[in-house]
Amino acid sequence: MSLSDPIADMLTRIRNALRARHEIVTTPASKVCEGILSVLKEEGYIQDYKRIEDAKQGLLRVYLKYGSAGEDVVNELKRVSTPGRRVYSGVEDIPRPLNGLGVSIVSTSRGVLSDRKCREMNIGGEVLCTVS
């Protein structure tokens, strides 16, 4: 099965697993998806992720995170740029979900970064998704 948008597939799997209160979710691996997961881990939205090699492209196992009372850490996980409609932003136009409490994940020339790092490094790029 070929996927035209592996990022949207990964985000949907994570959203569905969070709604079903799963601890672990597995998704097909790609470098961009791995970059998104590293930003989610840095920002504290997931516990961890691991790359599992197989005969094909590999898998990413994501360990989800919940609050101390079982509440969701991730309220909304939204894909911004799609294969049919790319969204590029300069450093001053990168979205700030929840007035800076959420995170925009941006694909830049220096890799996949959070909106905070983009502002520190003064670079823009393609806005992949937002997390709040």
Backbone hydrogen bonds, N-H to C=O, Kabsch-Sander energy under -0.5 kcal/mol:
donor,donor_aa,acceptor,acceptor_aa,energy
9,D,5,D,-1.8
10,M,6,P,-2.2
11,L,7,I,-2.6
12,T,8,A,-2.3
13,R,9,D,-2.3
14,I,10,M,-2.2
15,R,11,L,-2.6
16,N,12,T,-2.7
17,A,13,R,-2.2
18,L,14,I,-2.3
19,R,15,R,-2.1
20,A,16,N,-1.8
21,R,18,L,-0.9
22,H,17,A,-2.7
25,V,62,V,-2.1
27,T,60,L,-2.3
29,A,58,G,-2.0
34,E,30,S,-2.2
35,G,31,K,-2.0
36,I,32,V,-2.3
37,L,33,C,-2.3
38,S,34,E,-2.0
39,V,35,G,-1.8
40,L,36,I,-2.4
41,K,37,L,-2.2
42,E,38,S,-2.4
43,E,39,V,-2.4
44,G,41,K,-0.9
45,Y,40,L,-2.8
46,I,40,L,-0.9
47,Q,63,Y,-2.1
48,D,63,Y,-1.2
50,K,61,R,-2.1
52,I,50,K,-0.5
52,I,59,L,-3.3
53,E,51,R,-0.5
59,L,52,I,-3.0
60,L,27,T,-3.3
61,R,50,K,-3.0
61,R,59,L,-0.5
62,V,25,V,-3.4
62,V,60,L,-0.6
63,Y,48,D,-2.9
64,L,23,E,-2.4
64,L,62,V,-0.7
65,K,45,Y,-0.6
67,G,71,E,-3.3
70,G,67,G,-1.6
73,V,65,K,-0.8
75,N,73,V,-0.6
78,K,130,T,-2.5
80,V,128,L,-2.4
81,S,127,V,-0.9
81,S,128,L,-0.7
82,T,85,R,-2.2
85,R,82,T,-0.6
88,Y,86,R,-0.5
89,S,125,G,-2.8
93,D,90,G,-1.2
94,I,90,G,-0.6
94,I,91,V,-0.5
99,N,96,R,-1.3
100,G,97,P,-1.0
101,L,98,L,-1.3
102,G,97,P,-2.6
103,V,131,V,-2.9
105,I,129,C,-3.2
106,V,104,S,-0.5
106,V,113,L,-3.2
107,S,126,E,-3.0
108,T,106,V,-0.7
108,T,111,G,-2.5
111,G,108,T,-1.3
113,L,106,V,-3.1
113,L,111,G,-0.6
115,D,104,S,-1.4
118,C,114,S,-2.0
119,R,115,D,-1.9
120,E,116,R,-2.1
121,M,117,K,-2.7
122,N,118,C,-1.0
123,I,118,C,-2.0
125,G,89,S,-1.9
126,E,107,S,-2.1
127,V,87,V,-2.3
127,V,125,G,-0.5
128,L,105,I,-2.3
128,L,126,E,-0.8
129,C,105,I,-1.2
130,T,78,K,-2.5
131,V,103,V,-3.1
132,S,76,E,-2.4
